[in-house]
Amino acid sequence: MKAQNFRSGFCSNPSISVPPKHSLKLPSISSICVTQSRKWTQSISTVKAWSENRLQCRNCVEKQANDVVLAEEDLEYGVKRKKFAVFVSGGGSNFKSINEACGAGLVLGDVVVLVTNKQGCGGAEYARTKGIPVILFPKAKDEPNGLSPTDLVNALRGFEVDFILLAGYVKLIPLELIRAYPRSILNIHPALLPAFGGKGYYGMKVHEAVVASGARYSGPTIHFVDEHYDTGRILAQRVVPVLANDSPKELAARVLREEHKLYVEVVAALCEERIFWREDGVPLIRDKDDPNEYI
C-alpha cells in the first residue's frame, strides 16, 4: 500500500490525523531522462516508480513554487534518505531533537509519521504543528479509535518507513511489529541498562530508583527492541555522574541533555549505514572518519 493511498483512504478515521499538504506534481518516468526541463506532471500514484529510478534521473527533477521536493538521496554519502516513524507517549523532547536534526541536515532522514497512545500528548501536538501525520496506537478504553497491530504494520508500510524510533513510548511493542521490522526498531532508556530497566521502569521512576540505590553513574542507553521491556541488544550508552546531593529531577535533567545528543548521533549513524553486527549478534557503530574503528 502506498503512503499517499493510505492517507487518502484513512482520513476519515479519527485515529489518524493527517494535516494538509502542498500539492505534489511528479515527473513522468518515461520522459524524465530525455530532458531536464520538463515539469512534474505525473499523478501521485507514480511516487514509488519515480523513487526507484531516482538515481539515474535525479538531476532531471525541477523544484517549482508551491511544489514539495522529495529529497531521496544525499550526494555526500550516496545512500537513500531514510524514513522514520517515531513513537511517543508524552512531551516528545527526543522526537523534537531528532526532527530538528533532520531539518538541519545533521540526519539524512525524515520523520514521516508519529505514533502515539495519547492523541493529546505534547509530542502529538508538536507533530501536527510540523505537518507530520499522527497515528493512534493501540486501542484502549480511553483511546477506542486506536489501530490494531496488523493495521499499524500496514500503515507504516504505507508510509514506507525504514526505522522505528521509540522516544518515551511506554507501551510494549507488539510481536507483529517486531517481526515486520527486524533490527530496525530502537528505544532510548534513561539509565545504563541492564540496570534499572524492565517493566515499570520508565520516566521519573527510573531516576528515583538510581538515586535511591546509591549508584555513582547513570546515563542514557539506546538499544534495539525485542518482545520484552528493555532487553534488546544495546547499541550505545553515555555515562552521566550521579552527584552526592542529586534529586531525581536534577539527575533526570542531566540525563535528558545527553539523551538528545546521543539519539541524534545514533540515528545519523543509522542513516549513513554505519551499524555493524558482530557474528555474536552485538551491534556496533562504525566511526564516521575511520570505518575500521567503532564508537
N, C-alpha and C positions, 0 to 999 in steps of 0.2 A: 504494500500500500504506500503510495507516495505521500510526502509530508503535506503538500497542499490539498490533496484529496481528503486526507484525514481531517484537516482543519475545516474544510468546507462541509464535510459530512457530519461533523460533530458540533458545530457552532451552537446548535440548539440545546446541547447537553450542558446543564449548569455546572457539571464537574470540570469542564474545560473552558477556560476564559481566554479567548484569542483577541488581542487588541487589533484595531485596524492597521493595515499596512499600506505602503505605497504600492501602486500597481506595478507589475513586472512585465517587461517585454523581453522575450528571449530570442536568441539567434537561431536561424534555420541551419541545422547541421549540414544539409546537403549543399548549401551555398556559402557557408561562413568561411571556408578555406579558399574560396575563389577570389573574394575581395574583402578587404579590411574596412571598407567604408559603409557596408550595408548595415542598416539599423536592426535592432531586435524586433522581430515580427512574429516569432512562433508563439503558440499558446503555452500556458503554464504546464501542460501535460508533457512538454519536451524537456523539462528540467533535468531528468535523470539521463536522457540520451546526451544532452549537451555536456553534463558534468563528466560523463565517461570519455568524452572527446576533448576535454578542456586542455590537455597537454599540448596537442598539436594545433589547437585553434585559439589558444589563449590570447594571442596578440591581435586577433580579429575582433575582439569584443570592444564596443564603444560604450562610454558612460554618457547618458543624456540627462538633462534636468528632469528631476522627479522620478528617475529610474533608480532601482536598487541594484547595485553591482554585487554579485556573489563572488567574493574573493576565495577561490577554491585552492589556490596554490601559493606558495611562498617561494620566491625565486632563490633566496639565500640558501635554503635548506633543501629545496626540491622535493618537499613532501606535501601530501594532501592536508589541507587545513581541516582540523578535527572539529566535530560537533559534540557538545556536551549536554547531558541532562543533569541538572543539579537538584538534589532532594533537600528540603529544609522543613523544619517544624517551628522555628522561631524567627528571631530577627534577621538571620541570614548574613551576618557580617563576613563570614568566609566566602559566601556566594558573591557578595558585593565586591570583595577584593579580587576575586577571580574574574568577574565580569569587567571590572575596571582595567585589569591587566590585559585582558583580551582587546579591549578598546584602545589601549595604549601601545599595542604591538609587542608586548612582553610575552604573550602566549599566542602561539599560532593556531588558534581555535576560537570558537564562539559558543556561548550558551544559547541553545536554540529552544529550550523548553525548561520550565521549572515544575517540579513535582512536590506537592506538599500534602500533609494530612490535616492542615488547618488553613482553610482558604483565606482567613482574615489575618494571618500572621504577617509580621513585618517583612519577611523575605518575599512573600507572595505580593504584597503591596509594592515593593520595590520592583519586582519583575514586571508588573503591569505598567509602571511608570516608564520602563525601558522598552516596552513593546514586546516583551518576552511572554509567549503563551504559558498559561498556568493550568496544570492538570491536578485534579484532586484524587489522592490515593492514600489508604484504602477506604472501602466502605466502612462506616461506623454508625453508631446510634446518633451521634451528633453531626455526622457528615454522611448522610444516606446516599448522596449522589456520587460518591467515590467510585472509581473503576475497580474491576476485578483484576487479579494478577494477569490473566490472559489478555484482557483488554489493554492493560498497561503495556505489556510487551509489544502488542500490535501498534499501540500509539507511538512508542519510542522508535520502533522500526519505521513508522511513517515519517517521523522527523529525521530519519537516517542518523540516529545517534551512534557515535563511536565509543564514548566513555560515559559512565555514570559516576557523578561525584556527590557523595553524601556530605552535607555541610550542616551538621546539627539536626539530622533527621533521627527521631527517636524510635521509629517503628522497625521491627525486624523485616529484612528484605526477603521476599518470598522465593522459594526454590525455583519457580518458573523464570524469574528474572535472572537469577544467578546462572542458570543453565543457558539462558539466551545470550548472556554477556560474560563468558568465561574470561577471567583475568582482565576484566575491563571495568570493574566497579571498585572505587576507592572510598575509604572513610577516614575522617580525621577524628582522633580521640584526644582529649585534653590531659592525658597522663602518659607516662612511659610504660606502655604495655610490655609484657603481660601483667604488670602490676596495676591494680585499681581499674580493672576492666571487667566486662561481663554484664549480665542483665542487672539493671538497677543503677549502674554506674554511668551517669550522664550529667551534664551541666554542673551546677554548683556542688552536687553530691560528691563528685569526683574530688574536687579541691578540698572539701571538708574532710574527706577520708585521708587525703595526702597529709594535710596539716595535723590531723589527729594522730597519725601514725608515727610522726617524728621523722619522716623521710627527709633527707637533705637535698634531694633533687626531684624535679618533676619535668614536665615539658610535653609538647605535642607528639603524637605518633600518627603517621599515615600508613594505612595497611590495606591490602586487598580484602574484599568482603567474601565470606563464605556463608554457610547457612546458620551460623551461630553468632552471638554477640561478641565482637572484638577478638575473634580467634584466627582471623585470616593472616596470611603472610605479611610481615612487617616490611615496609618499603623504605621509610625514612623516619628519623626522630631528631629532635633538637632538645638539648638539655637546658633547663631553667633552674636556677638555685631556689631553694625554699629558705627564706630568711627566718631568723630566730623568732621574730615577733610578727610574722606574717599572719594575716587573717585570710580566710578562704577567698574573700573578694579581692584582696590585694594580689594573692597568688594567681587567681583567675585572670586578672587584667594583664599580668606579666606573661602568662602562658598564651593568652589570646593574641598578643602582639606578635609572638613567634609563630603562632598558627597561621596568621595571614601571610607571613613571609614564606614559610615552609610550603604551604599548599600551592602557592603560585609557582614556586620553583619546581615542585614535583609535577604539576600539570604542564608546565613548559617542557619538562623532560619527556613526558608522555607524547606531547605533540611533535617533538623532534625525534621521536622513536629511539630514545636513549635508555629504555628499560631493557635490562638483560636478565634472563633467567638462568641461574646455575643449574647444573644437572641434578642437584638435590632439591630443586624447587624453590630456592631462595631468590627473590628478585633483587637486583642491584641497579643503581643508576650510573650510567657511564658519564664521566666528566665531559663537559662540553668542549673543552680545549684539547684534551688528551683522551681519546677513546680507549686507551689501554689502562686508564685509571678509573676508579669508582668512587663515588661520594656517598 
